Amino acid sequence: MNAQNIMRLLAVTAAGGLLLTGCASTTPYLDSRFGDAVKAARAQQTVNPDASLNTDPVAGVDAKAAKSAMDQYRKSFETPPSTFNIMNIGGSMGSGQ
């Protein structure tokens, strides 16, 4: 092996070593706490954590009222809501124009 091949082998070995160090975890503290913020937010937003254990049916809304509410909710997405143009951008102002 000549000196040029030895230098090339050393360069490849050094580059490989640098690439492998990129795979090493340098944040063991952060990794150990990964997901804690999501778990805390979920716990804070849960009103009753034992709600799934309650087998009593929901009372207070009959089937006819629930169906009507759902139909109105679905219908609200069929046409976009009307808008009000304060600055009169893209339209004319006045009567009949």
Phi and psi restraints in degrees (range 20) as a CNS / XPLOR table:
assign (resid 1 and name C) (resid 2 and name N)
       (resid 2 and name CA) (resid 2 and name C) 1.0 -91.8 20.0 2
assign (resid 2 and name N) (resid 2 and name CA)
       (resid 2 and name C) (resid 3 and name N) 1.0 174.9 20.0 2
assign (resid 2 and name C) (resid 3 and name N)
       (resid 3 and name CA) (resid 3 and name C) 1.0 -64.1 20.0 2
assign (resid 3 and name N) (resid 3 and name CA)
       (resid 3 and name C) (resid 4 and name N) 1.0 -34.5 20.0 2
assign (resid 3 and name C) (resid 4 and name N)
       (resid 4 and name CA) (resid 4 and name C) 1.0 -67.0 20.0 2
assign (resid 4 and name N) (resid 4 and name CA)
       (resid 4 and name C) (resid 5 and name N) 1.0 -41.0 20.0 2
assign (resid 4 and name C) (resid 5 and name N)
       (resid 5 and name CA) (resid 5 and name C) 1.0 -67.2 20.0 2
assign (resid 5 and name N) (resid 5 and name CA)
       (resid 5 and name C) (resid 6 and name N) 1.0 -37.4 20.0 2
assign (resid 5 and name C) (resid 6 and name N)
       (resid 6 and name CA) (resid 6 and name C) 1.0 -64.1 20.0 2
assign (resid 6 and name N) (resid 6 and name CA)
       (resid 6 and name C) (resid 7 and name N) 1.0 -42.8 20.0 2
assign (resid 6 and name C) (resid 7 and name N)
       (resid 7 and name CA) (resid 7 and name C) 1.0 -64.4 20.0 2
assign (resid 7 and name N) (resid 7 and name CA)
       (resid 7 and name C) (resid 8 and name N) 1.0 -40.3 20.0 2
assign (resid 7 and name C) (resid 8 and name N)
       (resid 8 and name CA) (resid 8 and name C) 1.0 -65.0 20.0 2
assign (resid 8 and name N) (resid 8 and name CA)
       (resid 8 and name C) (resid 9 and name N) 1.0 -41.7 20.0 2
assign (resid 8 and name C) (resid 9 and name N)
       (resid 9 and name CA) (resid 9 and name C) 1.0 -64.1 20.0 2
assign (resid 9 and name N) (resid 9 and name CA)
       (resid 9 and name C) (resid 10 and name N) 1.0 -41.1 20.0 2
assign (resid 9 and name C) (resid 10 and name N)
       (resid 10 and name CA) (resid 10 and name C) 1.0 -64.5 20.0 2
assign (resid 10 and name N) (resid 10 and name CA)
       (resid 10 and name C) (resid 11 and name N) 1.0 -39.5 20.0 2
assign (resid 10 and name C) (resid 11 and name N)
       (resid 11 and name CA) (resid 11 and name C) 1.0 -66.1 20.0 2
assign (resid 11 and name N) (resid 11 and name CA)
       (resid 11 and name C) (resid 12 and name N) 1.0 -42.6 20.0 2
assign (resid 11 and name C) (resid 12 and name N)
       (resid 12 and name CA) (resid 12 and name C) 1.0 -65.6 20.0 2
assign (resid 12 and name N) (resid 12 and name CA)
       (resid 12 and name C) (resid 13 and name N) 1.0 -41.1 20.0 2
assign (resid 12 and name C) (resid 13 and name N)
       (resid 13 and name CA) (resid 13 and name C) 1.0 -64.1 20.0 2
assign (resid 13 and name N) (resid 13 and name CA)
       (resid 13 and name C) (resid 14 and name N) 1.0 -43.3 20.0 2
assign (resid 13 and name C) (resid 14 and name N)
       (resid 14 and name CA) (resid 14 and name C) 1.0 -64.6 20.0 2
assign (resid 14 and name N) (resid 14 and name CA)
       (resid 14 and name C) (resid 15 and name N) 1.0 -42.0 20.0 2
assign (resid 14 and name C) (resid 15 and name N)
       (resid 15 and name CA) (resid 15 and name C) 1.0 -63.8 20.0 2
assign (resid 15 and name N) (resid 15 and name CA)
       (resid 15 and name C) (resid 16 and name N) 1.0 -41.3 20.0 2
assign (resid 15 and name C) (resid 16 and name N)
       (resid 16 and name CA) (resid 16 and name C) 1.0 -63.9 20.0 2
assign (resid 16 and name N) (resid 16 and name CA)
       (resid 16 and name C) (resid 17 and name N) 1.0 -39.5 20.0 2
assign (resid 16 and name C) (resid 17 and name N)
       (resid 17 and name CA) (resid 17 and name C) 1.0 -63.7 20.0 2
assign (resid 17 and name N) (resid 17 and name CA)
       (resid 17 and name C) (resid 18 and name N) 1.0 -41.0 20.0 2
assign (resid 17 and name C) (resid 18 and name N)
       (resid 18 and name CA) (resid 18 and name C) 1.0 -65.2 20.0 2
assign (resid 18 and name N) (resid 18 and name CA)
       (resid 18 and name C) (resid 19 and name N) 1.0 -39.4 20.0 2
assign (resid 18 and name C) (resid 19 and name N)
       (resid 19 and name CA) (resid 19 and name C) 1.0 -65.3 20.0 2
assign (resid 19 and name N) (resid 19 and name CA)
       (resid 19 and name C) (resid 20 and name N) 1.0 -38.5 20.0 2
assign (resid 19 and name C) (resid 20 and name N)
       (resid 20 and name CA) (resid 20 and name C) 1.0 -69.7 20.0 2
assign (resid 20 and name N) (resid 20 and name CA)
       (resid 20 and name C) (resid 21 and name N) 1.0 -30.9 20.0 2
assign (resid 20 and name C) (resid 21 and name N)
       (resid 21 and name CA) (resid 21 and name C) 1.0 -69.1 20.0 2
assign (resid 21 and name N) (resid 21 and name CA)
       (resid 21 and name C) (resid 22 and name N) 1.0 -22.7 20.0 2
assign (resid 21 and name C) (resid 22 and name N)
       (resid 22 and name CA) (resid 22 and name C) 1.0 -68.5 20.0 2
assign (resid 22 and name N) (resid 22 and name CA)
       (resid 22 and name C) (resid 23 and name N) 1.0 -20.1 20.0 2
assign (resid 22 and name C) (resid 23 and name N)
       (resid 23 and name CA) (resid 23 and name C) 1.0 -85.7 20.0 2
assign (resid 23 and name N) (resid 23 and name CA)
       (resid 23 and name C) (resid 24 and name N) 1.0 -15.5 20.0 2
assign (resid 23 and name C) (resid 24 and name N)
       (resid 24 and name CA) (resid 24 and name C) 1.0 -75.0 20.0 2
assign (resid 24 and name N) (resid 24 and name CA)
       (resid 24 and name C) (resid 25 and name N) 1.0 140.8 20.0 2
assign (resid 24 and name C) (resid 25 and name N)
       (resid 25 and name CA) (resid 25 and name C) 1.0 -78.3 20.0 2
assign (resid 25 and name N) (resid 25 and name CA)
       (resid 25 and name C) (resid 26 and name N) 1.0 123.5 20.0 2
assign (resid 25 and name C) (resid 26 and name N)
       (resid 26 and name CA) (resid 26 and name C) 1.0 -107.0 20.0 2
assign (resid 26 and name N) (resid 26 and name CA)
       (resid 26 and name C) (resid 27 and name N) 1.0 5.9 20.0 2
assign (resid 26 and name C) (resid 27 and name N)
       (resid 27 and name CA) (resid 27 and name C) 1.0 -128.2 20.0 2
assign (resid 27 and name N) (resid 27 and name CA)
       (resid 27 and name C) (resid 28 and name N) 1.0 62.8 20.0 2
assign (resid 27 and name C) (resid 28 and name N)
       (resid 28 and name CA) (resid 28 and name C) 1.0 -63.7 20.0 2
assign (resid 28 and name N) (resid 28 and name CA)
       (resid 28 and name C) (resid 29 and name N) 1.0 -33.9 20.0 2
assign (resid 28 and name C) (resid 29 and name N)
       (resid 29 and name CA) (resid 29 and name C) 1.0 -67.8 20.0 2
assign (resid 29 and name N) (resid 29 and name CA)
       (resid 29 and name C) (resid 30 and name N) 1.0 -45.2 20.0 2
assign (resid 29 and name C) (resid 30 and name N)
       (resid 30 and name CA) (resid 30 and name C) 1.0 -67.1 20.0 2
assign (resid 30 and name N) (resid 30 and name CA)
       (resid 30 and name C) (resid 31 and name N) 1.0 -38.7 20.0 2
assign (resid 30 and name C) (resid 31 and name N)
       (resid 31 and name CA) (resid 31 and name C) 1.0 -65.3 20.0 2
assign (resid 31 and name N) (resid 31 and name CA)
       (resid 31 and name C) (resid 32 and name N) 1.0 -34.7 20.0 2
assign (resid 31 and name C) (resid 32 and name N)
       (resid 32 and name CA) (resid 32 and name C) 1.0 -70.6 20.0 2
assign (resid 32 and name N) (resid 32 and name CA)
       (resid 32 and name C) (resid 33 and name N) 1.0 -21.5 20.0 2
assign (resid 32 and name C) (resid 33 and name N)
       (resid 33 and name CA) (resid 33 and name C) 1.0 -106.4 20.0 2
assign (resid 33 and name N) (resid 33 and name CA)
       (resid 33 and name C) (resid 34 and name N) 1.0 12.9 20.0 2
assign (resid 33 and name C) (resid 34 and name N)
       (resid 34 and name CA) (resid 34 and name C) 1.0 -63.8 20.0 2
assign (resid 34 and name N) (resid 34 and name CA)
       (resid 34 and name C) (resid 35 and name N) 1.0 127.8 20.0 2
assign (resid 34 and name C) (resid 35 and name N)
       (resid 35 and name CA) (resid 35 and name C) 1.0 92.9 20.0 2
assign (resid 35 and name N) (resid 35 and name CA)
       (resid 35 and name C) (resid 36 and name N) 1.0 -6.1 20.0 2
assign (resid 35 and name C) (resid 36 and name N)
       (resid 36 and name CA) (resid 36 and name C) 1.0 -63.9 20.0 2
assign (resid 36 and name N) (resid 36 and name CA)
       (resid 36 and name C) (resid 37 and name N) 1.0 -36.3 20.0 2
assign (resid 36 and name C) (resid 37 and name N)
       (resid 37 and name CA) (resid 37 and name C) 1.0 -65.6 20.0 2
assign (resid 37 and name N) (resid 37 and name CA)
       (resid 37 and name C) (resid 38 and name N) 1.0 -40.5 20.0 2
assign (resid 37 and name C) (resid 38 and name N)
       (resid 38 and name CA) (resid 38 and name C) 1.0 -67.1 20.0 2
assign (resid 38 and name N) (resid 38 and name CA)
       (resid 38 and name C) (resid 39 and name N) 1.0 -41.9 20.0 2
assign (resid 38 and name C) (resid 39 and name N)
       (resid 39 and name CA) (resid 39 and name C) 1.0 -63.7 20.0 2
assign (resid 39 and name N) (resid 39 and name CA)
       (resid 39 and name C) (resid 40 and name N) 1.0 -40.6 20.0 2
assign (resid 39 and name C) (resid 40 and name N)
       (resid 40 and name CA) (resid 40 and name C) 1.0 -66.7 20.0 2
assign (resid 40 and name N) (resid 40 and name CA)
       (resid 40 and name C) (resid 41 and name N) 1.0 -42.2 20.0 2
assign (resid 40 and name C) (resid 41 and name N)
       (resid 41 and name CA) (resid 41 and name C) 1.0 -64.3 20.0 2
assign (resid 41 and name N) (resid 41 and name CA)
       (resid 41 and name C) (resid 42 and name N) 1.0 -41.7 20.0 2
assign (resid 41 and name C) (resid 42 and name N)
       (resid 42 and name CA) (resid 42 and name C) 1.0 -63.1 20.0 2
assign (resid 42 and name N) (resid 42 and name CA)
       (resid 42 and name C) (resid 43 and name N) 1.0 -42.2 20.0 2
assign (resid 42 and name C) (resid 43 and name N)
       (resid 43 and name CA) (resid 43 and name C) 1.0 -66.2 20.0 2
assign (resid 43 and name N) (resid 43 and name CA)
       (resid 43 and name C) (resid 44 and name N) 1.0 -37.5 20.0 2
assign (resid 43 and name C) (resid 44 and name N)
       (resid 44 and name CA) (resid 44 and name C) 1.0 -70.6 20.0 2
assign (resid 44 and name N) (resid 44 and name CA)
       (resid 44 and name C) (resid 45 and name N) 1.0 -26.2 20.0 2
assign (resid 44 and name C) (resid 45 and name N)
       (resid 45 and name CA) (resid 45 and name C) 1.0 -93.7 20.0 2
assign (resid 45 and name N) (resid 45 and name CA)
       (resid 45 and name C) (resid 46 and name N) 1.0 -2.1 20.0 2
assign (resid 45 and name C) (resid 46 and name N)
       (resid 46 and name CA) (resid 46 and name C) 1.0 -91.3 20.0 2
assign (resid 46 and name N) (resid 46 and name CA)
       (resid 46 and name C) (resid 47 and name N) 1.0 115.9 20.0 2
assign (resid 46 and name C) (resid 47 and name N)
       (resid 47 and name CA) (resid 47 and name C) 1.0 -73.2 20.0 2
assign (resid 47 and name N) (resid 47 and name CA)
       (resid 47 and name C) (resid 48 and name N) 1.0 -48.9 20.0 2
assign (resid 47 and name C) (resid 48 and name N)
       (resid 48 and name CA) (resid 48 and name C) 1.0 -131.8 20.0 2
assign (resid 48 and name N) (resid 48 and name CA)
       (resid 48 and name C) (resid 49 and name N) 1.0 101.4 20.0 2
assign (resid 48 and name C) (resid 49 and name N)
       (resid 49 and name CA) (resid 49 and name C) 1.0 -65.3 20.0 2
assign (resid 49 and name N) (resid 49 and name CA)
       (resid 49 and name C) (resid 50 and name N) 1.0 -19.8 20.0 2
assign (resid 49 and name C) (resid 50 and name N)
       (resid 50 and name CA) (resid 50 and name C) 1.0 -99.6 20.0 2
assign (resid 50 and name N) (resid 50 and name CA)
       (resid 50 and name C) (resid 51 and name N) 1.0 20.2 20.0 2
assign (resid 50 and name C) (resid 51 and name N)
       (resid 51 and name CA) (resid 51 and name C) 1.0 -62.3 20.0 2
assign (resid 51 and name N) (resid 51 and name CA)
       (resid 51 and name C) (resid 52 and name N) 1.0 -31.6 20.0 2
assign (resid 51 and name C) (resid 52 and name N)
       (resid 52 and name CA) (resid 52 and name C) 1.0 -69.6 20.0 2
assign (resid 52 and name N) (resid 52 and name CA)
       (resid 52 and name C) (resid 53 and name N) 1.0 -16.8 20.0 2
assign (resid 52 and name C) (resid 53 and name N)
       (resid 53 and name CA) (resid 53 and name C) 1.0 -82.3 20.0 2
assign (resid 53 and name N) (resid 53 and name CA)
       (resid 53 and name C) (resid 54 and name N) 1.0 -15.2 20.0 2
assign (resid 53 and name C) (resid 54 and name N)
       (resid 54 and name CA) (resid 54 and name C) 1.0 -80.6 20.0 2
assign (resid 54 and name N) (resid 54 and name CA)
       (resid 54 and name C) (resid 55 and name N) 1.0 117.0 20.0 2
assign (resid 54 and name C) (resid 55 and name N)
       (resid 55 and name CA) (resid 55 and name C) 1.0 -99.8 20.0 2
assign (resid 55 and name N) (resid 55 and name CA)
       (resid 55 and name C) (resid 56 and name N) 1.0 1.9 20.0 2
assign (resid 55 and name C) (resid 56 and name N)
       (resid 56 and name CA) (resid 56 and name C) 1.0 -69.0 20.0 2
assign (resid 56 and name N) (resid 56 and name CA)
       (resid 56 and name C) (resid 57 and name N) 1.0 138.0 20.0 2
assign (resid 56 and name C) (resid 57 and name N)
       (resid 57 and name CA) (resid 57 and name C) 1.0 -70.8 20.0 2
assign (resid 57 and name N) (resid 57 and name CA)
       (resid 57 and name C) (resid 58 and name N) 1.0 155.4 20.0 2
assign (resid 57 and name C) (resid 58 and name N)
       (resid 58 and name CA) (resid 58 and name C) 1.0 -72.6 20.0 2
assign (resid 58 and name N) (resid 58 and name CA)
       (resid 58 and name C) (resid 59 and name N) 1.0 131.6 20.0 2
assign (resid 58 and name C) (resid 59 and name N)
       (resid 59 and name CA) (resid 59 and name C) 1.0 -117.0 20.0 2
assign (resid 59 and name N) (resid 59 and name CA)
       (resid 59 and name C) (resid 60 and name N) 1.0 153.5 20.0 2
assign (resid 59 and name C) (resid 60 and name N)
       (resid 60 and name CA) (resid 60 and name C) 1.0 121.6 20.0 2
assign (resid 60 and name N) (resid 60 and name CA)
       (resid 60 and name C) (resid 61 and name N) 1.0 -22.8 20.0 2
assign (resid 60 and name C) (resid 61 and name N)
       (resid 61 and name CA) (resid 61 and name C) 1.0 -126.4 20.0 2
assign (resid 61 and name N) (resid 61 and name CA)
       (resid 61 and name C) (resid 62 and name N) 1.0 120.2 20.0 2
assign (resid 61 and name C) (resid 62 and name N)
       (resid 62 and name CA) (resid 62 and name C) 1.0 -80.8 20.0 2
assign (resid 62 and name N) (resid 62 and name CA)
       (resid 62 and name C) (resid 63 and name N) 1.0 169.0 20.0 2
assign (resid 62 and name C) (resid 63 and name N)
       (resid 63 and name CA) (resid 63 and name C) 1.0 -63.6 20.0 2
assign (resid 63 and name N) (resid 63 and name CA)
       (resid 63 and name C) (resid 64 and name N) 1.0 -38.5 20.0 2
assign (resid 63 and name C) (resid 64 and name N)
       (resid 64 and name CA) (resid 64 and name C) 1.0 -65.9 20.0 2
assign (resid 64 and name N) (resid 64 and name CA)
       (resid 64 and name C) (resid 65 and name N) 1.0 -44.4 20.0 2
assign (resid 64 and name C) (resid 65 and name N)
       (resid 65 and name CA) (resid 65 and name C) 1.0 -66.9 20.0 2
assign (resid 65 and name N) (resid 65 and name CA)
       (resid 65 and name C) (resid 66 and name N) 1.0 -39.2 20.0 2
assign (resid 65 and name C) (resid 66 and name N)
       (resid 66 and name CA) (resid 66 and name C) 1.0 -65.0 20.0 2
assign (resid 66 and name N) (resid 66 and name CA)
       (resid 66 and name C) (resid 67 and name N) 1.0 -42.5 20.0 2
assign (resid 66 and name C) (resid 67 and name N)
       (resid 67 and name CA) (resid 67 and name C) 1.0 -63.8 20.0 2
assign (resid 67 and name N) (resid 67 and name CA)
       (resid 67 and name C) (resid 68 and name N) 1.0 -41.9 20.0 2
assign (resid 67 and name C) (resid 68 and name N)
       (resid 68 and name CA) (resid 68 and name C) 1.0 -62.5 20.0 2
assign (resid 68 and name N) (resid 68 and name CA)
       (resid 68 and name C) (resid 69 and name N) 1.0 -42.8 20.0 2
assign (resid 68 and name C) (resid 69 and name N)
       (resid 69 and name CA) (resid 69 and name C) 1.0 -63.1 20.0 2
assign (resid 69 and name N) (resid 69 and name CA)
       (resid 69 and name C) (resid 70 and name N) 1.0 -42.8 20.0 2
assign (resid 69 and name C) (resid 70 and name N)
       (resid 70 and name CA) (resid 70 and name C) 1.0 -66.2 20.0 2
assign (resid 70 and name N) (resid 70 and name CA)
       (resid 70 and name C) (resid 71 and name N) 1.0 -40.0 20.0 2
assign (resid 70 and name C) (resid 71 and name N)
       (resid 71 and name CA) (resid 71 and name C) 1.0 -63.6 20.0 2
assign (resid 71 and name N) (resid 71 and name CA)
       (resid 71 and name C) (resid 72 and name N) 1.0 -42.4 20.0 2
assign (resid 71 and name C) (resid 72 and name N)
       (resid 72 and name CA) (resid 72 and name C) 1.0 -65.5 20.0 2
assign (resid 72 and name N) (resid 72 and name CA)
       (resid 72 and name C) (resid 73 and name N) 1.0 -38.2 20.0 2
assign (resid 72 and name C) (resid 73 and name N)
       (resid 73 and name CA) (resid 73 and name C) 1.0 -62.9 20.0 2
assign (resid 73 and name N) (resid 73 and name CA)
       (resid 73 and name C) (resid 74 and name N) 1.0 -46.7 20.0 2
assign (resid 73 and name C) (resid 74 and name N)
       (resid 74 and name CA) (resid 74 and name C) 1.0 -64.2 20.0 2
assign (resid 74 and name N) (resid 74 and name CA)
       (resid 74 and name C) (resid 75 and name N) 1.0 -40.4 20.0 2
assign (resid 74 and name C) (resid 75 and name N)
       (resid 75 and name CA) (resid 75 and name C) 1.0 -65.4 20.0 2
assign (resid 75 and name N) (resid 75 and name CA)
       (resid 75 and name C) (resid 76 and name N) 1.0 -26.8 20.0 2
assign (resid 75 and name C) (resid 76 and name N)
       (resid 76 and name CA) (resid 76 and name C) 1.0 -65.8 20.0 2
assign (resid 76 and name N) (resid 76 and name CA)
       (resid 76 and name C) (resid 77 and name N) 1.0 -16.8 20.0 2
assign (resid 76 and name C) (resid 77 and name N)
       (resid 77 and name CA) (resid 77 and name C) 1.0 -96.8 20.0 2
assign (resid 77 and name N) (resid 77 and name CA)
       (resid 77 and name C) (resid 78 and name N) 1.0 -5.5 20.0 2
assign (resid 77 and name C) (resid 78 and name N)
       (resid 78 and name CA) (resid 78 and name C) 1.0 -71.5 20.0 2
assign (resid 78 and name N) (resid 78 and name CA)
       (resid 78 and name C) (resid 79 and name N) 1.0 -42.1 20.0 2
assign (resid 78 and name C) (resid 79 and name N)
       (resid 79 and name CA) (resid 79 and name C) 1.0 -122.4 20.0 2
assign (resid 79 and name N) (resid 79 and name CA)
       (resid 79 and name C) (resid 80 and name N) 1.0 141.4 20.0 2
assign (resid 79 and name C) (resid 80 and name N)
       (resid 80 and name CA) (resid 80 and name C) 1.0 -68.4 20.0 2
assign (resid 80 and name N) (resid 80 and name CA)
       (resid 80 and name C) (resid 81 and name N) 1.0 152.2 20.0 2
assign (resid 80 and name C) (resid 81 and name N)
       (resid 81 and name CA) (resid 81 and name C) 1.0 -67.1 20.0 2
assign (resid 81 and name N) (resid 81 and name CA)
       (resid 81 and name C) (resid 82 and name N) 1.0 151.6 20.0 2
assign (resid 81 and name C) (resid 82 and name N)
       (resid 82 and name CA) (resid 82 and name C) 1.0 -71.5 20.0 2
assign (resid 82 and name N) (resid 82 and name CA)
       (resid 82 and name C) (resid 83 and name N) 1.0 149.0 20.0 2
assign (resid 82 and name C) (resid 83 and name N)
       (resid 83 and name CA) (resid 83 and name C) 1.0 -115.1 20.0 2
assign (resid 83 and name N) (resid 83 and name CA)
       (resid 83 and name C) (resid 84 and name N) 1.0 161.1 20.0 2
assign (resid 83 and name C) (resid 84 and name N)
       (resid 84 and name CA) (resid 84 and name C) 1.0 -118.8 20.0 2
assign (resid 84 and name N) (resid 84 and name CA)
       (resid 84 and name C) (resid 85 and name N) 1.0 125.2 20.0 2
assign (resid 84 and name C) (resid 85 and name N)
       (resid 85 and name CA) (resid 85 and name C) 1.0 -96.5 20.0 2
assign (resid 85 and name N) (resid 85 and name CA)
       (resid 85 and name C) (resid 86 and name N) 1.0 95.1 20.0 2
assign (resid 85 and name C) (resid 86 and name N)
       (resid 86 and name CA) (resid 86 and name C) 1.0 -68.9 20.0 2
assign (resid 86 and name N) (resid 86 and name CA)
       (resid 86 and name C) (resid 87 and name N) 1.0 -43.8 20.0 2
assign (resid 86 and name C) (resid 87 and name N)
       (resid 87 and name CA) (resid 87 and name C) 1.0 -88.7 20.0 2
assign (resid 87 and name N) (resid 87 and name CA)
       (resid 87 and name C) (resid 88 and name N) 1.0 0.9 20.0 2
assign (resid 87 and name C) (resid 88 and name N)
       (resid 88 and name CA) (resid 88 and name C) 1.0 57.8 20.0 2
assign (resid 88 and name N) (resid 88 and name CA)
       (resid 88 and name C) (resid 89 and name N) 1.0 40.1 20.0 2
assign (resid 88 and name C) (resid 89 and name N)
       (resid 89 and name CA) (resid 89 and name C) 1.0 -87.7 20.0 2
assign (resid 89 and name N) (resid 89 and name CA)
       (resid 89 and name C) (resid 90 and name N) 1.0 125.2 20.0 2
assign (resid 89 and name C) (resid 90 and name N)
       (resid 90 and name CA) (resid 90 and name C) 1.0 81.9 20.0 2
assign (resid 90 and name N) (resid 90 and name CA)
       (resid 90 and name C) (resid 91 and name N) 1.0 13.2 20.0 2
assign (resid 90 and name C) (resid 91 and name N)
       (resid 91 and name CA) (resid 91 and name C) 1.0 -149.8 20.0 2
assign (resid 91 and name N) (resid 91 and name CA)
       (resid 91 and name C) (resid 92 and name N) 1.0 169.7 20.0 2
assign (resid 91 and name C) (resid 92 and name N)
       (resid 92 and name CA) (resid 92 and name C) 1.0 -100.9 20.0 2
assign (resid 92 and name N) (resid 92 and name CA)
       (resid 92 and name C) (resid 93 and name N) 1.0 159.4 20.0 2
assign (resid 92 and name C) (resid 93 and name N)
       (resid 93 and name CA) (resid 93 and name C) 1.0 -118.2 20.0 2
assign (resid 93 and name N) (resid 93 and name CA)
       (resid 93 and name C) (resid 94 and name N) 1.0 143.8 20.0 2
assign (resid 93 and name C) (resid 94 and name N)
       (resid 94 and name CA) (resid 94 and name C) 1.0 117.8 20.0 2
assign (resid 94 and name N) (resid 94 and name CA)
       (resid 94 and name C) (resid 95 and name N) 1.0 -170.4 20.0 2
assign (resid 94 and name C) (resid 95 and name N)
       (resid 95 and name CA) (resid 95 and name C) 1.0 -96.6 20.0 2
assign (resid 95 and name N) (resid 95 and name CA)
       (resid 95 and name C) (resid 96 and name N) 1.0 127.4 20.0 2
assign (resid 95 and name C) (resid 96 and name N)
       (resid 96 and name CA) (resid 96 and name C) 1.0 71.0 20.0 2
assign (resid 96 and name N) (resid 96 and name CA)
       (resid 96 and name C) (resid 97 and name N) 1.0 4.9 20.0 2
